[in-house]
Every structure is written in structure tokens, then in C-alpha cells.
């Protein structure tokens, strides 16, 4: 869904399933050092998964990456807001 939204908005420079310091992020803009993660209940259903995500995000952020997190609901119900936030992050970097 995120990839379709990016394509429909004609946003370029991203890579899906990108590796940052041994962690795979859903979508990355490597040149801008922006990582985008899409959170869904299927992959965050227990305490260990939740904790792992926070540890991972902190490690990536300490390497100078900005991490944006969106939910499935964001993508489905608010795609314009998602694109606006991504564009803002890209222009700020």
C-alpha cells in the first residue's frame, strides 16, 4: 500500500526493504537518510516484537536516520496526510 501511494504521488528516490545497519526497513530514502516503517497488528502482537521495534528504531536514529512510522489505517484512510509528512521530511533533509 505504501509503495502504491508513493508511486501515485510521483515520489522518487526510495527503496523498499532497505537494509540499515543490519536492520531491514520497509521503505528508505537513502540519500536523505529517512526510513519509513508501516506498523500493523500482525507484526506487533506481542511484547518482544514491540520491544524489538523500539530498539531497532533507536539504533537507526542514532546513525542519523529519521524514522517515520505510519499505521495501516494511516495508509488506507489518510494517504494524503502520509504523503504530506513524507514530502515535509524530504524537504527538511
Phi and psi in degrees as a GROMACS rama.xvg file:
@    title "Ramachandran Plot"
@    xaxis  label "Phi"
@    yaxis  label "Psi"
@TYPE xy
-61.8786  -41.6412  UNK-2
-63.3572  -41.2715  UNK-3
-63.2944  -40.8027  UNK-4
-63.6972  -42.8631  UNK-5
-63.4833  -43.7609  UNK-6
-64.2921  -44.381  UNK-7
-62.3559  -30.7146  UNK-8
-87.6678  -0.408094  UNK-9
59.0606  38.4979  UNK-10
-92.4636  130.029  UNK-11
-118.842  174.473  UNK-12
91.0092  8.67125  UNK-13
-104.526  159.267  UNK-14
-135.533  135.247  UNK-15
-83.96  149.785  UNK-16
51.0918  54.5477  UNK-17
-92.0974  140.258  UNK-18
-92.0592  125.846  UNK-19
-125.197  112.657  UNK-20
52.7811  38.651  UNK-21
85.4011  -3.63738  UNK-22
-103.737  142.716  UNK-23
-98.6246  125.005  UNK-24
-104.38  153.374  UNK-25
-60.5888  -51.8352  UNK-26
-142.429  138.051  UNK-27
-131.546  147.661  UNK-28
-110.043  87.2284  UNK-29
-56.287  -41.8244  UNK-30
-63.1507  -34.6013  UNK-31
-94.2709  -7.60357  UNK-32
55.8606  52.6228  UNK-33
-118.661  127.399  UNK-34
-111.787  136.339  UNK-35
-118.781  129.61  UNK-36
-119.072  137.871  UNK-37
-108.983  119.623  UNK-38
-99.5724  131.66  UNK-39
-134.437  155.157  UNK-40
-62.626  -27.6611  UNK-41
-61.1447  -32.514  UNK-42
-105.931  1.6172  UNK-43
-131.126  46.952  UNK-44
-96.0004  -3.39375  UNK-45
-140.435  168.48  UNK-46
-63.03  -38.7902  UNK-47
-64.0392  -43.3641  UNK-48
-64.3683  -41.962  UNK-49
-61.3126  -47.1144  UNK-50
-63.3704  -43.3892  UNK-51
-59.2717  -41.3594  UNK-52
-61.43  -40.1559  UNK-53
-70.3377  -41.4166  UNK-54
-61.6697  -46.0616  UNK-55
-61.261  -47.593  UNK-56
-62.3023  -42.959  UNK-57
-61.9212  -41.522  UNK-58
-62.3613  -45.7799  UNK-59
-63.124  -43.2904  UNK-60
-64.2219  -38.0979  UNK-61
-67.3279  -16.8013  UNK-62
-88.6425  5.42551  UNK-63
96.2266  8.45063  UNK-64
-89.9623  142.337  UNK-65
-93.7005  131.27  UNK-66
-111.442  123.686  UNK-67
-107.644  133.738  UNK-68
-118.385  133.341  UNK-69
-129.957  152.057  UNK-70
-96.3163  166.074  UNK-71
-59.4679  -38.6319  UNK-72
-60.8488  -39.7118  UNK-73
-56.5855  -46.0685  UNK-74
-66.9733  -39.2896  UNK-75
-78.7483  -46.0156  UNK-76
-96.1788  -21.1189  UNK-77
-136.342  48.6172  UNK-78
-61.9104  -32.7448  UNK-79
-64.7632  -38.8093  UNK-80
-66.8377  -39.77  UNK-81
-60.1162  -48.8858  UNK-82
-62.3388  -42.0725  UNK-83
-58.9716  -43.602  UNK-84
-68.3433  -38.8587  UNK-85
-65.925  -44.9519  UNK-86
-60.7406  -41.0483  UNK-87
-61.8003  -46.5474  UNK-88
-61.9845  -43.2648  UNK-89
-62.5449  -42.6258  UNK-90
-70.6988  -28.0935  UNK-91
-77.1021  -21.4328  UNK-92
